[in-house]
């Protein structure tokens, strides 16, 4: 009998831990998952060709938890293309779209190629998602090198070093209409009941002012007669 009770207690404990773990996962990881494909262009000109380079899996929009997986191997050929873009002072272009979506709906950004090259492929990708956390509405690319000096990177180019920042719009403050309506109702009731909450001076200033003027005038005349 004791063994049956112990087994039942152990089973209930496992169920509780499983639900607790599931709750943490839902709170931390399931509040708006996004899987995004990152493409870039290493060719110059007005219409360069884009190719996939990375995948960003956003596990949590609220906490900004994201995992970057680079799907393209960095090669000397790619380095030569990026160096040529930097030397010609052209742009490094990047675009993002939802993986598996029929309408890709690209969100694009760009920066100077020399900034990416001299930064050694280090970059920060800032993404703005909608209020529902289901789609990306804007993307920015920020390399650590802000001003190009025309010098090669200090480290060998091996692979992109990407930091992802997730941002979402802050909801505007909602006006407290209930309190405002209560104040209007209170004012309406006071007027209906004939109540006047004004101060004594506010109520009877039209009577007080003439008396004060008369006292000042007559008082001044008497002093002058003396």
Rosetta blueprint (number, residue, H / E / L):
1 X L
2 X H
3 X H
4 X H
5 X H
6 X H
7 X H
8 X H
9 X H
10 X H
11 X H
12 X H
13 X H
14 X H
15 X H
16 X H
17 X H
18 X H
19 X H
20 X H
21 X H
22 X H
23 X H
24 X H
25 X H
26 X H
27 X H
28 X H
29 X H
30 X L
31 X L
32 X L
33 X L
34 X E
35 X E
36 X E
37 X E
38 X E
39 X E
40 X E
41 X E
42 X L
43 X L
44 X L
45 X L
46 X L
47 X L
48 X L
49 X L
50 X L
51 X E
52 X E
53 X E
54 X E
55 X E
56 X E
57 X E
58 X E
59 X E
60 X E
61 X L
62 X L
63 X L
64 X L
65 X E
66 X E
67 X E
68 X E
69 X E
70 X E
71 X L
72 X L
73 X L
74 X L
75 X L
76 X H
77 X H
78 X H
79 X H
80 X H
81 X H
82 X H
83 X H
84 X H
85 X H
86 X H
87 X H
88 X L
89 X L
90 X L
91 X E
92 X E
93 X E
94 X E
95 X E
96 X E
97 X E
98 X E
99 X L
100 X L
101 X L
102 X L
103 X L
104 X L
105 X L
106 X L
107 X E
108 X E
109 X E
110 X E
111 X E
112 X E
113 X H
114 X H
115 X H
116 X H
117 X H
118 X H
119 X L
120 X L
121 X L
122 X E
123 X E
124 X E
125 X E
126 X E
127 X E
128 X E
129 X E
130 X L
131 X L
132 X L
133 X L
134 X L
135 X L
136 X E
137 X E
138 X E
139 X E
140 X E
141 X E
142 X E
143 X L
144 X L
145 X L
146 X L
147 X L
148 X L
149 X L
150 X L
151 X L
152 X L
153 X L
154 X L
155 X L
156 X L
157 X L
158 X L
159 X L
160 X L
161 X E
162 X E
163 X E
164 X E
165 X E
166 X E
167 X E
168 X E
169 X L
170 X L
171 X L
172 X L
173 X L
174 X L
175 X L
176 X L
177 X H
178 X H
179 X H
180 X H
181 X H
182 X H
183 X H
184 X H
185 X H
186 X H
187 X H
188 X H
189 X H
190 X H
191 X H
192 X H
193 X H
194 X L
195 X L
196 X L
197 X L
198 X L
199 X L
200 X H
201 X H
202 X H
203 X H
204 X H
205 X H
206 X H
207 X H
208 X H
209 X H
210 X H
211 X H
212 X H
213 X H
214 X H
215 X H
216 X H
217 X H
218 X H
219 X H
220 X H
221 X H
222 X H
223 X H
224 X H
225 X H
226 X L
